Structures are given as structure tokens and as C-alpha cells.
């Protein structure tokens, strides 16, 4: 098939094997697969890249106009041993200027020194920055926050609770996320609904819907069904497979058998459809240069994104039109040793995104850079004030949106003042968000194909905000 780096006959051979094993419901859905494949030019994917622990946005996107830079240096310089101030651009290894954004009159900006590949995407109009995004239930002023005279998100500054609010718009304990709810609405266009919402980073509420379950996968491929995968005693087919395939005499047994058969079925379909890793398929990510080790190292984020690219390469074989992916990069809870830790994390972030963008561009017969949008998310931002060697939990933060459909080379939302005590500082420079996660997500969802009338099904608090589309997607 034109959009696949490996032969269609291999996939059909796998389907034939499944049909012979009794796994007919999914494996023989060829009419639906062919119908969806015929419309594969309509393919779109969203990739949520979650920065776990709370990314320090102050050292990721920096305001460099004179007043902002002075305030940044004053707040963050706690002496030679504890300073977390980045060097200015005119010094070797300093911040990377991205110039003046058209929506931020009179201000100049730069990126962390390790974000050169993201600067290149920004300069080529394929990356944008969305400023001061965070969890909100409704628009909120500083006075309302301090007085608790309006609704405030529950358990601010708590990792678990704010991760849940970012991923699901609901407190911790939520069973479905906004990525999964998007999948619920659009899965009917896919031949195999099971592959609509996929996590390459373990269990994530973001990718779970109300009706759809997230599909978890690793760089080794689809997760096997324990003790039912492969052979038994190396010399015979697993006898439990025959038991599961046989008629069951009670409802519980029937449901269990159906569930296990479906799991085995999807596992084999996914492994058959994914492009191979390495030669002849999706290339392995090269190592990134670790600033901490001053040596090449494997990048766990790039490996997750390779897995996503392998699945996207097999989209036509699976008859997919809309897919949602979740990947993550941990380590952002930088209470200490921040300057070194955050520098290392920024190197991994930039390397992984650059690898993914380059890989999409090189998948033959595709326009995937235009059809796939990657966006960042995180528990919260961090404080502007240094605690002596790092930063503490904040609230609002700045985020990247990357892809050919992004209206790039701009910063969306009012970039907040830099300093302490201003109208958006709720303490130590923690920012009161001016853009809700739900506005951020709704803008992506509109590009993804969700009608305006259904956005409220995905984002329950969106009705409280006047602006539903922030304008950063074409």
C-alpha cells in the first residue's frame, strides 16, 4: 500500500492466520478497513507529550525585553551555587532568540539553549507557543482566588490532582480523559476502534474514553496477553487458546472468553500492521548528546515517539482516520539541582521532537507533518522565585504546539509579566492561568474534526469561557 513501508501481503497473511484461529470479528472486518483506507487522506493524529513533574516554563520560554530580563535575573539569582539563571544570548551557550511575536507588542523572547531544534521549527512557522495555560473551572481573577469567592480547581499544586485535571478536566480518580472522550466521538470513522486512543507511556487517564479503552503499547510492540502468548513447552500450540475459543456455558464465561479473544486479536493485528523498527521501516532514533554526561545517550522519549511513528505508518492497513497518542517525559519536579536537571530534560525534549518531525517527513507517500500535531502538557508550571537550588510548584505555564497545521512563529495568549507581586502572581511568581486547559484542548479538537456543538461533551467547563478557539491551528 502506498502509505506503508512494508508489504500489504504480510498484513493480509496475518489476518488470514487470525481467521483460521477463530478470531474473525476484528480480523475479517476488511470491508470497513478498505472503506476507511480509501478516505485515508483525511487522516489526523494528536500526540500529547506530557512533561511529568511540572515543567519550569520560566527557563523554557523567556521574555528578554529589558524589564523582563532584569526581573528574571533578580528573582532567580540566589548566588553562584544556587543560581538558576540562564546566560543571555550574547554569551556562549546562552538563550536562543526567537524575536518579537506579533501578538506580544514591544516584547522579545528566547528559548532555552538546548531547544535549538524547536527554535528551527518555530522559525519555519511549524511551531507555536501558547502562554500561561493551566487548570481553570471558569475565568478567575487574583482577588477571587485569594478570597476564594469563585470556583478554584481542587488541590492546586498537587502532582496527582493537577495531572488528572490536565488530562481529564476532572479531579484525581477520574476514569476518562479528554483525549479518550475525543476518541469516543470520532472512533466511528475508524475500521478498528480499539486503536483510536493509544498510550506508549503506560496507563494514562488522558487516553481513556467513556466507551473506548486506551490501547497500551511499548517499543517492543503490542502488550502480550500474559501466559496466552506464544507456545506452551516449546512444542505445541497453547491449549488455553482452544479452551477460550470453545463455547462457554454461562454468561460470565462467555464474556471472559470474548474479552480475551478480543485482546489476542488486537495484539496480533497491531503487531502485523506496525512498521518495523530500523532498516526497512521507521529508523531507530540516534542518541542525543547528554549535557550532564557530555556523551551520547539513548533518549526514552524518542523511543516512545518511534513507536507512535510505527503505528502511524500502519494507519492505512488498520483503516484509521483519527488517532490520539500519549507519550511522556519524566523528571520535571526540579526542587533541587534545577539548572543541570532541566538542561538535560530540555535536550531530551528537543531531540525527541526533532526526531519525530524528521521521521514523519520521511515516511513515503504521506503528508504526515501536516496531518499530525504534537502538543505539550504538564502538571503545572513552577515558581519564579528560587528556593536556593531549584523551584517549587506553580500553576500556569507555557506550552509548545508543533506540526504543519500549526499557525507557527507566534505566541498565543497574553504573555504574563515577569516578576513578583503583579496581578497574575499568586505567590512566589506562580502564575494565575489566563488560558484554560479546556480552551487549549478545544482548539486542538476543532482542528481534529469535533463539531463545535459537541465540544462540551469533551470539555465540561468550556461553557464558562467566551473563547473556544485560540486560533493557533489552521
C-alpha positions, 0 to 999 in steps of 0.5 A: 500500500502506498502509505506503508513501508512494508508489504500489504501481503504480510498484513493480509497473511496475518489476518488470514492466520487470525481467521483460521484461529477463530478470531474473525470479528476484528480480523475479517472486518476488511470491508470497513478497513478498505472503506476507511483506507480509501478516505485515508487522506483525511487522516489526523493524529494528536500526540500529547507529550506530557512533561511529568513533574511540572515543567519550569516554563520560566527557563523554557520560554523567556521574555528578554525585553529589558524589564523582563530580563532584569526581573528574571535575573533578580528573582532567580539569582540566589548566588553562584551555587544556587543560581538558576539563571540562564546566560543571555544570548550574547554569551556562549551557550546562552538563550536562543532568540526567537524575536518579537511575536506579533501578538506580544507588542514591544516584547522579545523572547528566547528559548532555552539553549538546548531547544535549538531544534524547536527554535528551527521549527518555530522559525519555519512557522511549524511551531507555536507557543501558547502562554500561561495555560493551566487548570481553570473551572471558569475565568478567575481573577487574583482577588477571587482566588485569594478570597476564594469567592469563585470556583478554584480547581481542587488541590492546586499544586498537587502532582496527582490532582493537577495531572488528572485535571490536565488530562481529564478536566476532572479531579484525581480518580477520574476514569476518562480523559479528554483525549479518550472522550475525543476518541469516543466521538470520532472512533466511528470513522475508524475500521478498528476502534480499539486503536483510536486512543493509544498510550506508549507511556503506560496507563494514562487517564488522558487516553481513556474514553467513556466507551473506548479503552486506551490501547497500551503499547511499548517499543517492543510492540503490542502488550502480550496477553500474559501466559496466552502468548506464544507456545506452551513447552516449546512444542505445541500450540497453547491449549488455553487458546482452544479452551477460550475459543470453545463455547462457554456455558454461562454468561460470565464465561462467555464474556471472559472468553470474548474479552480475551479473544478480543485482546489476542486479536488486537495484539496480533493485528497491531503487531502485523500492521506496525512498521518495523523498527530500523532498516526497512521501516521507521529508523531507530532514533540516534542518541542525543548528546547528554549535557550532564554526561557530555556523551551520547545517550539513548533518549526514552522519549524518542523511543516512545515517539518511534513507536507512535511513528510505527503505528502511524505508518500502519494507519492505512492497513488498520483503516484509521482516520483519527488517532490520539497518542500519549507519550511522556517525559519524566523528571520535571519536579526540579526542587533541587539541582534545577539548572543541570536537571532541566538542561538535560530534560530540555535536550531530551525534549528537543531531540525527541521532537526533532526526531519525530518531525524528521521521521514523519517527513520521511515516511513515503507517500504521506503528508504526515507533518501536516496531518499530525500535531504534537502538543505539550502538557504538564502538571503545572508550571513552577515558581519564579522565585528560587528556593536556593537550588531549584523551584517549587510548584506553580500553576500556569505555564507555557506550552509548545504546539508543533506540526504543519497545521500549526499557525507557527512563529507566534505566541498565543495568549497574553504573555504574563509579566515577569516578576513578583507581586503583579496581578497574575502572581499568586505567590512566589511568581506562580502564575494565575492561568489566563488560558484554560486547559479546556480552551487549549484542548478545544482548539486542538479538537476543532482542528481534529474534526469535533463539531463545535456543538459537541465540544462540551461533551469533551470539555465540561467547563468550556461553557464558562469561557467566551473563547473556544478557539485560540486560533493557533491551528489552521 
